[in-house]
Amino acid sequence: MAEWRLGRGWSDEELAKRLDALRSVSTNFPAEGPGSQMIGDKWRRYYTESEIGMEDPGPPQPNGAFETAWKAITEYQFSDPEIVTAHFDPKDELEGRTMLLELKVLGLRYLCGTRVTAVQRKQSDEETIYGFRYDTLEGHIEVGSEWFLLTKKHATGEIWFRISASWHPGAFPNWWSRVGFEVLGRRYQLAWHRLAYLRLRKIVDTGGRIMVEVPYGEKLVHTGPEITNSEIWGYHQPGPTERVRQLGKESASVHLQKEEA
């Protein structure tokens, strides 16, 4: 079961101990065969995407917006720390990295384990795509995986970020946590997605200067920069085929769109 606390979090020593123990923990669903994400109708599949930056047309530029955004994504600095904080060892390679995600809602904190199981780097004449996927580990309050994909359109220079997930509820520590998740989960997901795009846009706009410096000699990293926004809970419901194109910093909205199984 996920470990939880009310109000206070965990010390660095406590987190380091839990992270070390998590390295031997398996995912809480099979990658293939019965029970995998490729089979069955119990999986909730959705995605959101947004334009988060712009470069000159062509492949990604050295030290440009695409590379800045990718660095923020791999360091999990796109995640708003008021909702989800990532704890991990920065010396770990991205692929295979084990992370403790600290989920925060209404004063409650849940520690949940994930592991990066795939990294993607593709380039064609039309676009460049970088991304990674993490899977949930035993004890997580969710079961499934999430892809984080950064794409540059070579013809226009547009840079898009996409979050795509396939999941279903997992192991909650008590009944009221499960009920609360069903009531508030969608609202927090919408806010987290919306803030991810706002944060990446601001990170790119500043050339990465607002990012937290990752202390690669340290045991743990707690990401990322505090970026306040008074309208974090605002969203609208676009049509079923509308793609989120967030051109405004304060009026950006997000809609969870269903993906085909």
TAGIFEN-V985626 format. One record per backbone hydrogen bond with DSSP energy under -1.0 kcal/mol. NH is the residue of the N-H (numbers start at 1). CO is the residue of the C=O. If there is no record, write none. Layout:
BEGIN
NH,CO + NH,CO
END
This chain:
BEGIN
2,171 + 5,109 + 7,107 + 8,6 + 15,11 + 16,12 + 17,13 + 18,14 + 19,15 + 20,16 + 21,17 + 22,18 + 24,21 + 25,22 + 28,136 + 36,33 + 39,36 + 44,167 + 46,165 + 47,257 + 48,163 + 50,161 + 52,159 + 53,159 + 55,157 + 58,154 + 64,61 + 68,64 + 69,65 + 70,66 + 71,67 + 72,68 + 73,69 + 74,70 + 75,71 + 76,73 + 77,72 + 83,80 + 84,80 + 85,102 + 87,100 + 88,221 + 92,89 + 96,116 + 97,94 + 99,114 + 100,87 + 101,112 + 102,85 + 103,110 + 104,83 + 105,108 + 108,105 + 109,5 + 110,103 + 111,3 + 112,101 + 114,99 + 115,135 + 116,97 + 117,133 + 118,133 + 120,131 + 122,129 + 124,127 + 128,152 + 129,122 + 130,150 + 131,120 + 132,148 + 133,118 + 134,146 + 135,115 + 136,144 + 137,113 + 138,26 + 140,137 + 143,168 + 145,166 + 146,134 + 147,164 + 148,132 + 149,162 + 150,130 + 151,160 + 152,128 + 153,158 + 154,126 + 157,153 + 159,53 + 160,151 + 161,50 + 162,149 + 163,48 + 164,147 + 165,46 + 166,145 + 167,44 + 168,143 + 170,141 + 171,140 + 178,174 + 179,175 + 180,176 + 181,177 + 182,178 + 183,179 + 184,180 + 185,181 + 188,184 + 189,185 + 190,186 + 191,187 + 192,188 + 193,189 + 194,190 + 195,191 + 196,192 + 197,193 + 198,194 + 199,195 + 200,196 + 201,197 + 202,198 + 203,199 + 204,200 + 205,201 + 206,202 + 207,204 + 208,203 + 209,206 + 211,208 + 216,214 + 218,215 + 221,88 + 223,86 + 232,229 + 234,231 + 242,239 + 247,245 + 257,47 + 259,45
END
